[in-house]
Amino acid sequence: MNLPEDLKYTEEHEWIKVDGDIALVGITDFAQSELGDIVYIDSDCVGEKVDPNEVFGTIEAVKTVSDLFMPVSGEILEFNSNLEDNPELVNKDPYNEGWIVKIKINDLTELDSLMNHEQYSALIK
């Protein structure tokens, strides 16, 4: 199971990669493997302000649809447009090409409430 050490994780299986006050958000390798083949991702909230644990979209696999939850508060700056025609990028490369949204974080201290890779690894075992 691929679990990068430089990311923070949520109990709902999202990850966040922070660079200053800008971050990428996606779902973990564990989550995509549990969902199976991803066929569609819906997140039409670019420009919206979101709170921690707020739903910012849905991810649809062949047999199920799951909500996507925001790890921290912020403003959604961008949706990964590559996912519109290639949602399977989340299956193939969830931490790089398969990121879902880019956000501007409101409060960096909220990151302290998220799990590091060791804590998340213990959660999924």
C-alpha positions as CSV (number, residue, x, y, z in Angstrom):
1,M,0.0,0.0,0.0
2,N,1.5,3.3,-1.1
3,L,1.4,5.8,1.9
4,P,3.6,8.9,1.4
5,E,5.2,10.2,4.6
6,D,4.9,13.9,3.6
7,L,1.1,14.0,3.6
8,K,-1.6,14.3,6.2
9,Y,-4.6,12.0,6.3
10,T,-8.2,12.0,7.5
11,E,-10.3,9.1,8.9
12,E,-12.5,9.4,5.8
13,H,-9.4,8.5,3.7
14,E,-8.6,11.8,2.1
15,W,-5.0,13.1,2.0
16,I,-3.7,16.7,1.8
17,K,-0.3,17.8,0.5
18,V,0.6,21.3,1.8
19,D,2.8,23.9,0.1
20,G,2.6,27.2,2.1
21,D,-1.1,27.9,2.4
22,I,-1.9,26.1,-0.9
23,A,-2.7,22.4,-0.8
24,L,-3.8,19.5,-3.0
25,V,-6.5,17.1,-1.8
26,G,-7.3,13.6,-3.0
27,I,-8.2,10.2,-1.8
28,T,-5.7,7.6,-0.5
29,D,-4.4,4.5,-2.2
30,F,-6.4,2.5,0.3
31,A,-9.6,4.3,-0.5
32,Q,-9.3,3.9,-4.3
33,S,-8.5,0.2,-3.9
34,E,-11.6,-0.2,-1.7
35,L,-13.8,1.7,-4.2
36,G,-12.6,-0.2,-7.2
37,D,-12.6,1.2,-10.8
38,I,-13.5,4.9,-10.5
39,V,-15.7,6.1,-13.4
40,Y,-16.6,9.7,-12.4
41,I,-15.7,12.4,-10.0
42,D,-18.0,15.3,-9.3
43,S,-16.8,18.5,-7.6
44,D,-18.3,21.6,-8.9
45,C,-17.4,23.9,-6.0
46,V,-14.5,25.9,-7.4
47,G,-14.5,29.3,-5.7
48,E,-16.5,28.1,-2.7
49,K,-15.3,28.3,0.9
50,V,-15.5,25.0,2.7
51,D,-15.1,23.9,6.3
52,P,-13.4,20.8,7.7
53,N,-15.3,17.6,7.1
54,E,-17.6,19.4,4.6
55,V,-18.6,17.4,1.5
56,F,-16.9,18.9,-1.5
57,G,-17.9,16.4,-4.1
58,T,-18.6,12.7,-4.9
59,I,-16.5,9.9,-6.4
60,E,-18.3,7.2,-8.3
61,A,-17.0,3.7,-8.8
62,V,-18.6,0.9,-10.8
63,K,-20.6,-0.3,-7.8
64,T,-20.8,2.7,-5.4
65,V,-20.8,6.5,-4.9
66,S,-18.9,8.1,-2.0
67,D,-18.8,11.6,-0.6
68,L,-15.5,13.5,-0.6
69,F,-14.8,15.3,2.7
70,M,-12.5,18.4,3.0
71,P,-9.7,17.9,5.5
72,V,-9.4,21.6,6.5
73,S,-11.2,24.9,5.9
74,G,-10.3,26.9,2.9
75,E,-11.3,28.1,-0.6
76,I,-11.4,25.6,-3.5
77,L,-9.2,27.1,-6.2
78,E,-9.2,24.4,-8.8
79,F,-10.6,21.0,-9.8
80,N,-8.2,18.6,-11.5
81,S,-9.6,18.9,-15.0
82,N,-7.6,15.8,-16.1
83,L,-10.1,13.8,-14.1
84,E,-13.0,14.8,-16.3
85,D,-11.9,12.5,-19.1
86,N,-9.6,10.2,-17.1
87,P,-11.2,9.6,-13.6
88,E,-9.1,6.4,-13.5
89,L,-6.1,8.5,-12.8
90,V,-7.2,8.3,-9.1
91,N,-6.8,4.5,-9.3
92,K,-3.5,4.7,-11.2
93,D,-1.8,7.5,-9.3
94,P,-3.9,8.8,-6.4
95,Y,-1.1,11.0,-4.9
96,N,0.1,12.7,-8.0
97,E,-1.8,12.9,-11.2
98,G,-5.0,11.8,-9.4
99,W,-5.3,14.7,-7.0
100,I,-8.9,16.1,-6.9
101,V,-8.9,19.7,-5.8
102,K,-6.4,22.5,-5.0
103,I,-7.3,24.7,-2.0
104,K,-6.1,27.8,-0.2
105,I,-6.1,26.9,3.4
106,N,-7.7,29.3,5.9
107,D,-6.1,28.1,9.1
108,L,-2.8,26.0,9.0
109,T,-3.3,25.0,12.6
110,E,-6.2,22.7,11.5
111,L,-3.5,20.5,10.0
112,D,-2.5,19.5,13.5
113,S,-5.8,17.5,13.9
114,L,-5.0,15.3,10.9
115,M,-3.1,12.0,11.0
116,N,0.4,11.5,9.9
117,H,1.3,8.4,7.7
118,E,2.0,6.2,10.8
119,Q,-1.3,7.0,12.4
120,Y,-3.2,6.5,9.1
121,S,-1.4,3.2,8.5
122,A,-2.5,2.0,11.9
123,L,-6.1,3.0,11.0
124,I,-6.3,0.9,7.8
125,K,-4.6,-2.2,9.1
